[in-house]
Structure formats: C-alpha cells, structure tokens
Amino acid sequence: MTAQSPELAAHLARAEGYVQRYRDNGVLNRIGGQDMPGELGWFDTISPVDLAPLARVARGGPGDIDRAARAAQAAFPDWARMEGAARRKLLHRIADAIERRAEEIAFLECLDTGQALRFMSKAALRGAENFRFFADKAPEARDGKSLFGPGQMNVTSRAPIGPVGIITPWNTPFMLSTWKIAPALAAGCTVVHKPAELSPLTARLLLEIAEEAGLPPGVWNLVNGMGEDAGRALTEHPAIRAIGFVGESQTGSRIMAQGAATLKRVHFELGGKNPVIVFADADLDRAADAAVFMIYSLNGERCTSSSRLLVESSIYEAFCAKVAQKAARIPIGHPLDPKTVIGPLIHPVHEAKVLGYFDTARAEGATIATGGEKVPGPGCYVRPTLFTHARNDMAIAQEEIFGPVLTAIPFDGEAEALALANDVQYGLAGYLWTGDLARALRMTEAMQAGMIWVNSENLRHLPTPFGGVKSSGIGRDGGDWSFDFYMETKNVAFATTAHSIPKLGG
C-alpha cells in the first residue's frame, strides 16, 4: 500500500467537498426535470476504500420507472423533431460542461468505484469526447441511401426509435454512461437511465450537467434502484422501445427474456475472457507491457481486459517471469493517490468472489507466481495476481473473474493457440502479438472475437464497431453502428417507369 502523501491529503479534502452534498441531500431520482425520492425508500452506497457510507440513494421501483418512461415518451416528439444541427450544438455544450467539472467527476468516481485517479482523471475527457463525436454525427443521423432497381428508385431514411432504457455497470460508470447515452440523444431518442446500484454518484452528476447545459426536461431521466425492482420494470415497460445494457452475460440473458413480451430491441455489451496470444517472434518487451496494462489497469474490472495469457512454449517460462516481476511492482493504494495503480475492488461481495478463485486455482493445480491474496487492512484491496502452469479447462481460464487476475497457459504452434483462444463461451476481444504479418492475418480471421488488436493494447478509435460475439454480446456501438440500434430504417420505393401491374379479377 502507498503511504499517504501531501497530494493525497489535498485530494481527500477536495473530494470530501464534492461528496458532501450527496451526504446532505441523498442521491435523488430525476424524472421530467424534477428531483424525486424512490418509492421503495433508500439504500446506502459505500466506498470500497474503507467501506464507509458515501450517501443515501433513492431506491426506485416500478412506479418511478413508469413515471420516467412516461416523461421520456412525452418529451420524445419535440426532441425527435429537433434539427440535427441544434442537437449537435446542445451536445457540444454538454461536452464543454463535462470538461469544466473534470476533477469533480474523477474524484467522485474514485471514491465510488475504487478506480485509481491516474485512470479516472481521463474519465471526463473520454466522456466529453464521446459527446463530441456523436454530436458531430447528429446532423447526418437520419441520412440514408438511394438504391436503384429496374424501373425503380429506392430511398432509405432513418428515424429515432423512441424512448430507450440504458442500464450501465459499476466499473467505469461515467465513461460508459456517456458511451451509451450520447448516441441515443444524437439519434433523437429520449432516455431512462438506470445506473448500477454500486456506483450511482456520477450518473446523477452527469444528468445535472446535461440539464444545466440546456437539455429539455424529460429528454433524459434517471431512476436509481436494484435490478430486480427498477431494472426489471424498465426492461418490461411497454413505452420503452429498446434496452442498451452493459454488464454480466447472465444478466443480459434475463433482460432479453424480460423484454420479449414487448418485443424490445436489445443491445448487449457483456462479459469476456479475452486472450492475449504471444508468439516467440513478437516484440516481447512491448507484449509484456501491454499484457500487464490490459489486466491490471482499472483493477482488472473491465470487459476487455486480457485475462488469459497464451504464450508460445519456447518462451513461456521467461515471459511469465517478466510479467510476474512487473505485476509484483505495481503500486497498490488509495485511489485518490496519484501514485496508485491498483485501488480497491468495488464491493466486499465482489472481493470475496475474486478471492475465492485463489483457492480454486490451487485446488486445480495452478501455480500462483505472484499475488494470490488480499492486502491486509480495511477496504477491498487484492494484490495483482498471476497464475501459471494453468490449463484452459480450469475455472480460472473459463470464468470471468473481473479482477486483477491473469491466467497464463502455454501453447505449441498456431493451431493450438487458436484452439485455446476460441475455447471459451465468450468472444468480446482478443490481442495478438507476432512479427509475422501472414500469421496475424490467419489468426485474426479465425479468432472468435468481435474486436482484435494486433501488436497493441486496447486503443479505441470511436468510428469503429465495438462489441462481441457468443456470450459477449449482441450488436455494435461506435460510428453509424450506434445509430443502427437507436434508429429505425425506412425504405420508400418510387416507380420510375410504367411497369406492368398484374390484373386480378378482370
């Protein structure tokens, strides 16, 4: 653990100022531009740093969701009719306001989630970037194509689908909220947002920022609560036309079932057990740095983390030793300390889940090369961990642990590497390190993943599609792929010749 520094002390003092209003007033729902309590009372959100309460949060229920859905429905016609250029201007104002409150967003995110400041300091900038990207696409959101057939011209166009429900996770809640909500607003949809109950603070702040920037009441509504109460009511509500969800695969399956009666469109970004494949001809120093970054940054609590390390047998021992040395030196500490890389996991229940895999790994015969234990003291701190001499049929290789835990497996040749990479239920992301271009082309064509990075960590380019296959999701975010979800496509066919029409009945 890092010792308290003057920088940490100053950050703690400022963070306390930011969180105080939530301690005083609670985190209220926001429906139709009005603050509202939850019909089911309150629940407490705690900080994983020391398990102390941060604030009371309104616990919404079906009645609150109904009010929010009706508010979104009432606001939809005017918002959908607004010119794309006007929506662009408004979304840019939201981005400007996000940037002005960057420190407040980052500090609240650190206290609420346990994520380190070095990563959360970029949360506001990334969120603003998401709003700017989709703001600039708003004027073209309704554009389509002209398609010519024999004696016919077809013209396609797009229109916003209607009020949509957005359910976001607890790991990087601010950034992921902007990633889902910005394209919905740019498309002309209205929104009911249910954030994860474990990290509700920045969702409330984000909506306040949007309304202060001029977003009309009811266009964006916020209802806090539990999945079994507010979440289920949202996925079942007949006024909600689509559900965008980021979270666990099993929860996605339940949401799909709950929305089936109303034929809801769904977009799921779900779990992952993503391989990073390292061949002996790769730049091994860069590959080791990338592998360490992609599993131990953000406390390992992200869907695209490279949680399975597949290494060619001839370099397996040396490469794993290099990764273990790097992991053992990663600073662990308070998330507001600028030196911290790994902070506490989100909640004691999640911490217990992660710690449980250490006993499972030992029982299955894996070696713990580094870590494998809780950090003594208060809070949900777990040491960065590397399992070696693992097999792909072990639980630590098949199940999403969602923590700073890496499982290393050796392979011999391309065929075995590919078989290991694909032999999981997930297919979100993959990472490939090799100096052989032809091999990279062969491997990436056959890997079962929605996104693959070659000789790189996860570097996002916003116009590209983001999403997975198999149990990792349905649909794609990014660029026009987001509009494909939030909009309906219409085709109008114009006859350009007097073609022969079949005659029935004389």
C-alpha positions as CSV (number, residue, x, y, z in Angstrom):
1,M,0.0,0.0,0.0
2,T,1.2,3.5,-0.8
3,A,1.7,5.8,2.2
4,Q,-0.4,9.0,2.5
5,S,1.3,11.9,0.6
6,P,0.6,15.6,0.6
7,E,-1.1,15.2,-2.8
8,L,-3.4,12.5,-1.4
9,A,-4.3,14.6,1.6
10,A,-5.2,17.6,-0.7
11,H,-7.2,15.3,-2.9
12,L,-9.1,13.8,0.0
13,A,-10.1,17.3,1.2
14,R,-11.4,18.3,-2.2
15,A,-13.2,15.0,-2.7
16,E,-14.9,15.4,0.6
17,G,-16.3,18.7,-0.6
18,Y,-17.6,17.2,-3.8
19,V,-19.3,14.3,-2.0
20,Q,-20.8,16.4,0.9
21,R,-23.9,17.4,-1.0
22,Y,-24.8,13.8,-1.6
23,R,-24.3,13.1,2.1
24,D,-26.6,16.0,2.9
25,N,-29.3,15.5,0.3
26,G,-29.0,12.0,-0.9
27,V,-28.9,10.9,-4.5
28,L,-32.3,11.6,-5.8
29,N,-34.0,10.3,-8.9
30,R,-34.6,12.9,-11.7
31,I,-37.8,12.5,-13.7
32,G,-39.1,15.1,-16.1
33,G,-36.7,17.6,-14.8
34,Q,-37.8,17.2,-11.2
35,D,-36.0,15.6,-8.2
36,M,-37.9,12.7,-6.7
37,P,-37.4,10.2,-3.9
38,G,-37.7,6.5,-4.6
39,E,-41.0,4.8,-3.9
40,L,-39.1,1.9,-2.2
41,G,-37.2,4.2,0.2
42,W,-33.4,4.4,0.3
43,F,-30.2,2.4,0.1
44,D,-26.7,3.2,1.1
45,T,-23.7,3.4,-1.3
46,I,-20.4,2.6,0.3
47,S,-16.8,3.4,-0.7
48,P,-14.7,0.3,-1.3
49,V,-11.7,2.3,0.1
50,D,-12.8,1.8,3.7
51,L,-16.4,0.5,3.4
52,A,-17.8,3.8,4.9
53,P,-21.1,5.1,3.6
54,L,-20.9,7.7,0.9
55,A,-24.5,8.7,0.6
56,R,-28.1,7.6,0.7
57,V,-29.6,6.7,-2.7
58,A,-33.2,6.8,-3.7
59,R,-34.4,3.3,-4.3
60,G,-36.7,3.4,-7.4
61,G,-39.4,0.9,-8.1
62,P,-41.9,0.2,-10.9
63,G,-43.9,3.4,-10.2
64,D,-40.8,5.5,-10.6
65,I,-39.9,3.7,-13.8
66,D,-43.4,4.3,-15.1
67,R,-43.2,8.0,-14.4
68,A,-39.8,8.2,-16.1
69,A,-40.9,6.3,-19.1
70,R,-44.0,8.5,-19.5
71,A,-41.8,11.6,-19.2
72,A,-39.5,10.3,-21.9
73,Q,-42.5,9.4,-24.0
74,A,-43.9,12.9,-23.6
75,A,-40.6,14.6,-24.4
76,F,-39.9,12.4,-27.4
77,P,-41.9,14.1,-30.2
78,D,-40.2,17.5,-29.8
79,W,-36.8,16.1,-29.2
80,A,-37.0,13.8,-32.3
81,R,-38.2,16.8,-34.4
82,M,-35.3,19.0,-33.4
83,E,-32.9,19.7,-36.2
84,G,-29.7,17.6,-36.1
85,A,-27.6,20.8,-36.1
86,A,-29.4,22.0,-33.0
87,R,-28.8,18.8,-31.2
88,R,-25.2,19.0,-32.2
89,K,-24.8,22.4,-30.6
90,L,-26.5,21.2,-27.4
91,L,-24.4,18.1,-27.1
92,H,-21.3,20.1,-27.6
93,R,-22.4,22.3,-24.7
94,I,-22.8,19.2,-22.5
95,A,-19.2,18.2,-23.5
96,D,-17.9,21.6,-22.6
97,A,-19.6,21.4,-19.2
98,I,-18.2,17.9,-18.6
99,E,-14.7,19.2,-19.2
100,R,-15.2,22.1,-16.7
101,R,-16.1,19.6,-14.0
102,A,-13.4,17.0,-14.8
103,E,-11.9,17.0,-11.3
104,E,-15.2,16.6,-9.6
105,I,-16.1,13.7,-11.9
106,A,-12.8,12.0,-11.4
107,F,-12.8,12.3,-7.6
108,L,-16.3,11.0,-7.2
109,E,-15.6,8.1,-9.5
110,C,-12.5,7.2,-7.4
111,L,-14.4,7.2,-4.1
112,D,-17.5,5.4,-5.6
113,T,-15.7,2.7,-7.5
114,G,-12.2,2.4,-6.1
115,Q,-10.6,3.0,-9.5
116,A,-7.3,4.8,-9.5
117,L,-7.1,8.6,-10.2
118,R,-4.5,8.1,-12.9
119,F,-7.2,6.4,-14.9
120,M,-10.3,8.2,-13.7
121,S,-8.6,11.6,-14.4
122,K,-9.3,10.8,-18.0
123,A,-12.9,9.8,-17.4
124,A,-14.3,13.2,-18.0
125,L,-12.2,13.8,-21.1
126,R,-13.2,10.5,-22.6
127,G,-16.9,11.2,-21.7
128,A,-16.7,14.7,-23.4
129,E,-15.0,13.1,-26.4
130,N,-17.9,10.6,-26.7
131,F,-20.4,13.5,-26.6
132,R,-18.5,15.5,-29.2
133,F,-18.1,12.5,-31.6
134,F,-21.8,11.8,-31.6
135,A,-22.8,15.5,-31.6
136,D,-21.0,15.9,-34.9
137,K,-22.8,12.9,-36.3
138,A,-26.3,14.2,-35.2
139,P,-26.9,16.2,-38.4
140,E,-26.4,13.1,-40.5
141,A,-28.2,10.6,-38.2
142,R,-31.3,10.4,-40.4
143,D,-29.4,10.1,-43.7
144,G,-29.9,7.0,-45.8
145,K,-29.1,5.7,-49.3
146,S,-30.6,5.8,-52.8
147,L,-30.8,2.3,-54.3
148,F,-31.8,1.8,-57.9
149,G,-33.5,-1.2,-59.3
150,P,-35.2,-1.9,-62.7
151,G,-37.8,0.9,-63.2
152,Q,-37.5,1.8,-59.5
153,M,-35.6,4.2,-57.2
154,N,-35.5,3.3,-53.5
155,V,-34.8,6.0,-50.9
156,T,-33.9,4.9,-47.3
157,S,-34.0,7.1,-44.3
158,R,-33.7,6.6,-40.5
159,A,-35.8,7.9,-37.6
160,P,-35.3,7.6,-33.9
161,I,-36.8,4.5,-32.4
162,G,-38.4,6.3,-29.4
163,P,-37.8,6.3,-25.6
164,V,-34.9,3.9,-24.7
165,G,-33.7,2.3,-21.5
166,I,-30.0,2.5,-20.7
167,I,-28.6,0.2,-17.9
168,T,-24.9,0.9,-17.1
169,P,-22.4,-1.1,-15.0
170,W,-20.3,-0.1,-11.9
171,N,-16.7,-0.4,-13.2
172,T,-16.3,2.8,-15.2
173,P,-19.8,4.2,-14.9
174,F,-19.2,7.8,-16.1
175,M,-17.5,6.9,-19.3
176,L,-19.8,4.1,-20.1
177,S,-22.9,6.2,-19.4
178,T,-21.7,8.8,-22.0
179,W,-20.8,6.0,-24.5
180,K,-24.4,4.7,-24.4
181,I,-26.4,7.9,-23.8
182,A,-24.6,10.3,-26.2
183,P,-25.6,8.4,-29.4
184,A,-29.1,7.9,-28.2
185,L,-29.5,11.6,-27.8
186,A,-27.8,12.4,-31.1
187,A,-30.2,10.0,-32.8
188,G,-33.2,11.8,-31.4
189,C,-34.2,9.3,-28.7
190,T,-35.2,10.1,-25.2
191,V,-33.7,8.1,-22.3
192,V,-34.4,6.5,-19.0
193,H,-31.1,5.7,-17.3
194,K,-30.7,3.1,-14.5
195,P,-27.2,3.1,-13.3
196,A,-25.6,0.3,-11.3
197,E,-26.6,0.5,-7.6
198,L,-22.9,0.1,-6.5
199,S,-21.7,3.3,-8.2
200,P,-24.6,5.9,-8.6
201,L,-22.9,9.2,-7.9
202,T,-21.6,10.3,-11.3
203,A,-24.8,9.3,-13.1
204,R,-26.6,11.9,-11.1
205,L,-23.9,14.4,-11.8
206,L,-23.9,13.7,-15.5
207,L,-27.6,14.4,-15.8
208,E,-27.3,17.6,-13.8
209,I,-24.5,18.7,-16.2
210,A,-26.7,17.9,-19.2
211,E,-29.8,19.8,-17.9
212,E,-27.6,22.8,-16.9
213,A,-26.3,22.8,-20.5
214,G,-29.9,23.2,-21.8
215,L,-31.2,19.7,-22.3
216,P,-35.0,19.9,-22.1
217,P,-36.7,18.2,-19.1
218,G,-37.8,14.6,-19.7
219,V,-35.4,14.0,-22.5
220,W,-33.1,12.2,-20.1
221,N,-34.5,10.7,-16.9
222,L,-32.6,8.9,-14.0
223,V,-34.0,6.2,-11.8
224,N,-31.7,4.5,-9.2
225,G,-32.5,1.2,-7.8
226,M,-31.9,-2.6,-7.8
227,G,-32.0,-4.8,-10.9
228,E,-35.0,-6.8,-9.5
229,D,-37.0,-3.7,-8.9
230,A,-36.2,-0.7,-11.2
231,G,-34.2,-2.7,-13.7
232,R,-36.9,-5.3,-14.4
233,A,-39.6,-2.6,-14.6
234,L,-37.5,-0.8,-17.2
235,T,-37.0,-3.8,-19.4
236,E,-40.7,-4.7,-19.2
237,H,-42.2,-1.3,-19.7
238,P,-44.2,-1.0,-22.9
239,A,-43.2,2.6,-23.6
240,I,-39.5,1.7,-23.7
241,R,-38.7,0.6,-27.3
242,A,-35.1,-0.6,-26.7
243,I,-32.7,-1.5,-24.0
244,G,-28.9,-0.8,-24.1
245,F,-27.1,-2.8,-21.4
246,V,-23.5,-3.2,-20.3
247,G,-22.8,-5.9,-17.7
248,E,-22.7,-9.6,-17.0
249,S,-23.8,-12.2,-19.6
250,Q,-26.3,-13.9,-17.2
251,T,-28.0,-10.5,-16.5
252,G,-28.2,-9.9,-20.3
253,S,-30.0,-13.2,-20.7
254,R,-32.5,-12.2,-18.1
255,I,-33.0,-8.8,-19.7
256,M,-33.7,-10.4,-23.1
257,A,-36.3,-12.6,-21.5
258,Q,-38.0,-9.7,-19.6
259,G,-38.2,-7.6,-22.8
260,A,-39.5,-10.4,-25.0
261,A,-43.2,-9.7,-24.3
262,T,-42.9,-6.2,-25.6
263,L,-40.6,-7.2,-28.5
264,K,-37.8,-4.9,-27.3
265,R,-34.7,-4.3,-29.3
266,V,-31.7,-5.1,-27.2
267,H,-28.0,-4.1,-27.4
268,F,-25.7,-6.0,-25.0
269,E,-22.1,-5.5,-24.2
270,L,-21.4,-8.4,-21.9
271,G,-18.6,-10.4,-20.3
272,G,-15.3,-11.5,-21.7
273,K,-12.4,-13.9,-21.0
274,N,-10.2,-12.3,-23.6
275,P,-6.9,-14.0,-24.8
276,V,-3.6,-12.2,-25.4
277,I,-1.6,-14.5,-27.6
278,V,2.2,-14.1,-27.6
279,F,4.3,-15.8,-30.2
280,A,8.1,-16.1,-29.8
281,D,8.7,-13.7,-32.8
282,A,6.9,-10.8,-31.1
283,D,8.5,-7.8,-29.5
284,L,8.4,-9.4,-26.1
285,D,9.1,-6.3,-24.0
286,R,6.2,-4.4,-25.6
287,A,4.0,-7.5,-25.4
288,A,4.7,-7.9,-21.7
289,D,3.9,-4.2,-21.0
290,A,0.7,-4.5,-22.9
291,A,-0.4,-7.7,-21.2
292,V,0.3,-6.2,-17.8
293,F,-1.6,-3.0,-18.6
294,M,-4.6,-4.7,-20.0
295,I,-5.2,-6.9,-17.0
296,Y,-4.0,-4.8,-14.1
297,S,-5.2,-1.3,-15.1
298,L,-8.7,-0.4,-13.9
299,N,-8.2,-3.1,-11.2
300,G,-8.9,-5.7,-13.8
301,E,-12.6,-4.7,-13.7
302,R,-13.2,-4.2,-17.3
303,C,-14.8,-6.4,-20.0
304,T,-11.9,-6.0,-22.5
305,S,-9.2,-7.0,-20.0
306,S,-6.7,-9.6,-21.4
307,S,-7.4,-12.1,-18.6
308,R,-5.9,-15.2,-20.4
309,L,-2.2,-15.1,-21.4
310,L,-1.4,-17.6,-24.1
311,V,2.3,-17.9,-24.6
312,E,4.4,-20.0,-27.0
313,S,6.0,-22.8,-25.1
314,S,9.6,-21.9,-26.1
315,I,9.3,-18.5,-24.3
316,Y,6.7,-19.4,-21.7
317,E,8.8,-19.5,-18.5
318,A,10.8,-16.4,-19.3
319,F,7.9,-14.4,-20.4
320,C,5.7,-15.3,-17.4
321,A,8.7,-14.4,-15.1
322,K,8.8,-11.0,-16.8
323,V,5.1,-10.4,-16.3
324,A,5.2,-11.6,-12.7
325,Q,8.1,-9.2,-11.9
326,K,6.1,-6.3,-13.4
327,A,2.9,-7.2,-11.6
328,A,4.7,-7.5,-8.2
329,R,5.9,-3.9,-8.5
330,I,2.6,-2.3,-9.3
331,P,1.7,0.3,-6.6
332,I,-1.5,-0.5,-4.6
333,G,-3.1,2.2,-2.6
334,H,-5.9,4.8,-2.1
335,P,-7.5,5.6,-5.4
336,L,-7.0,9.3,-5.0
337,D,-3.2,9.0,-4.6
338,P,-1.6,9.9,-7.9
339,K,1.0,7.1,-7.4
340,T,-1.7,4.4,-7.1
341,V,-2.2,2.0,-10.0
342,I,-4.5,-0.6,-8.3
343,G,-7.2,0.5,-5.9
344,P,-9.8,-1.5,-4.1
345,L,-12.3,-3.7,-5.8
346,I,-15.8,-2.3,-6.0
347,H,-17.5,-4.1,-3.1
348,P,-16.9,-6.8,-0.4
349,V,-19.2,-9.3,-2.2
350,H,-17.1,-8.9,-5.4
351,E,-13.9,-9.0,-3.5
352,A,-15.0,-12.3,-1.9
353,K,-15.7,-13.7,-5.4
354,V,-12.3,-12.8,-6.7
355,L,-10.5,-14.2,-3.6
356,G,-12.5,-17.4,-4.0
357,Y,-10.7,-18.1,-7.3
358,F,-7.4,-18.3,-5.5
359,D,-8.4,-21.4,-3.6
360,T,-10.0,-22.8,-6.7
361,A,-6.8,-22.3,-8.7
362,R,-4.6,-24.0,-6.0
363,A,-7.1,-26.9,-5.9
364,E,-7.0,-27.3,-9.7
365,G,-3.2,-27.4,-9.7
366,A,-2.2,-23.9,-11.0
367,T,0.8,-22.1,-9.6
368,I,0.5,-18.6,-8.1
369,A,3.5,-16.8,-9.5
370,T,2.7,-13.6,-7.7
371,G,-0.2,-12.2,-5.7
372,G,-3.0,-14.5,-4.8
373,E,-4.0,-12.8,-1.6
374,K,-5.9,-9.9,0.0
375,V,-3.9,-6.8,1.1
376,P,-4.2,-6.5,4.9
377,G,-6.2,-3.7,6.3
378,P,-9.6,-2.0,5.6
379,G,-11.1,-1.8,2.1
380,C,-11.4,-4.3,-0.8
381,Y,-7.7,-4.5,-1.8
382,V,-6.4,-7.5,-3.7
383,R,-2.9,-8.0,-4.9
384,P,-2.3,-8.3,-8.7
385,T,-2.1,-12.0,-9.4
386,L,-0.6,-14.2,-12.0
387,F,-1.5,-17.9,-12.3
388,T,1.0,-20.1,-14.2
389,H,1.1,-23.7,-15.4
390,A,-2.7,-23.5,-15.9
391,R,-4.9,-25.4,-18.3
392,N,-7.7,-24.0,-20.4
393,D,-10.3,-26.3,-18.7
394,M,-9.6,-24.7,-15.3
395,A,-12.2,-22.3,-13.8
396,I,-9.6,-19.6,-13.8
397,A,-9.3,-19.9,-17.6
398,Q,-13.0,-20.3,-18.4
399,E,-14.9,-17.9,-16.0
400,E,-14.8,-14.1,-15.9
401,I,-13.1,-13.2,-12.6
402,F,-13.3,-9.4,-13.2
403,G,-10.3,-8.5,-11.1
404,P,-6.5,-8.1,-11.3
405,V,-6.0,-11.8,-12.1
406,L,-4.2,-13.2,-15.1
407,T,-4.0,-16.9,-16.1
408,A,-1.0,-18.0,-18.2
409,I,-1.3,-21.1,-20.5
410,P,1.5,-22.4,-22.8
411,F,0.9,-23.4,-26.4
412,D,2.7,-25.1,-29.3
413,G,2.0,-23.6,-32.7
414,E,-0.8,-21.7,-34.3
415,A,-3.4,-24.4,-34.3
416,E,-3.2,-24.9,-30.5
417,A,-3.1,-21.1,-29.9
418,L,-6.2,-20.7,-31.9
419,A,-8.0,-23.6,-30.3
420,L,-7.2,-22.3,-26.8
421,A,-8.2,-18.7,-27.7
422,N,-11.6,-19.9,-29.0
423,D,-12.4,-22.5,-26.3
424,V,-14.5,-20.3,-24.0
425,Q,-18.1,-19.2,-24.1
426,Y,-17.0,-15.5,-24.6
427,G,-15.9,-13.6,-27.6
428,L,-15.5,-9.9,-26.9
429,A,-11.9,-9.0,-27.5
430,G,-8.5,-10.6,-28.4
431,Y,-4.9,-9.5,-28.5
432,L,-2.2,-10.9,-30.8
433,W,1.5,-10.4,-30.7
434,T,3.6,-11.6,-33.5
435,G,6.2,-10.3,-36.0
436,D,4.7,-12.4,-38.8
437,L,2.0,-10.5,-40.9
438,A,0.7,-13.6,-42.7
439,R,0.3,-15.3,-39.3
440,A,-1.6,-12.3,-38.0
441,L,-4.0,-12.4,-40.9
442,R,-4.6,-16.1,-40.5
443,M,-5.1,-15.9,-36.8
444,T,-7.4,-12.9,-36.7
445,E,-9.6,-14.3,-39.4
446,A,-10.2,-17.5,-37.3
447,M,-10.3,-15.9,-33.8
448,Q,-13.9,-15.8,-32.4
449,A,-14.0,-12.2,-31.1
450,G,-15.8,-9.0,-32.1
451,M,-12.6,-6.9,-31.7
452,I,-8.9,-7.9,-32.1
453,W,-5.8,-5.8,-31.6
454,V,-2.6,-6.9,-33.3
455,N,0.7,-5.7,-31.6
456,S,-1.3,-3.3,-29.5
457,E,-3.2,-2.9,-26.3
458,N,-6.8,-1.7,-26.5
459,L,-6.6,1.6,-28.4
460,R,-10.2,2.7,-29.2
461,H,-11.0,4.6,-32.4
462,L,-14.5,5.9,-32.0
463,P,-15.8,5.4,-35.6
464,T,-15.0,1.6,-35.4
465,P,-17.5,-1.0,-34.2
466,F,-17.3,-2.1,-30.6
467,G,-19.0,-5.3,-29.4
468,G,-18.6,-9.1,-29.1
469,V,-19.8,-12.5,-30.2
470,K,-21.1,-15.6,-28.4
471,S,-21.9,-14.8,-24.8
472,S,-20.1,-11.5,-25.0
473,G,-23.0,-9.6,-26.5
474,I,-25.4,-8.6,-29.3
475,G,-24.9,-5.6,-31.5
476,R,-22.2,-2.9,-32.0
477,D,-21.5,0.5,-30.7
478,G,-19.4,3.2,-32.4
479,G,-19.9,5.3,-35.5
480,D,-23.1,4.5,-37.5
481,W,-23.3,1.2,-35.8
482,S,-24.8,3.0,-32.8
483,F,-27.4,4.7,-34.9
484,D,-28.4,1.3,-36.3
485,F,-29.6,0.4,-32.8
486,Y,-31.2,3.7,-31.8
487,M,-33.0,4.3,-35.1
488,E,-35.5,2.6,-37.4
489,T,-34.7,2.4,-41.1
490,K,-37.5,3.1,-43.7
491,N,-37.5,2.4,-47.4
492,V,-39.6,4.2,-49.9
493,A,-39.8,2.8,-53.5
494,F,-40.6,5.2,-56.4
495,A,-41.7,3.7,-59.7
496,T,-39.7,5.4,-62.5
497,T,-41.4,3.6,-65.4
498,A,-45.0,2.5,-66.0
499,H,-44.3,-1.2,-65.4
500,S,-46.9,-3.9,-66.0
501,I,-49.1,-4.4,-63.0
502,P,-50.7,-7.9,-62.6
503,K,-54.5,-7.8,-63.0
504,L,-56.7,-9.8,-60.8
505,G,-60.5,-10.1,-61.2
506,G,-60.8,-8.6,-64.7
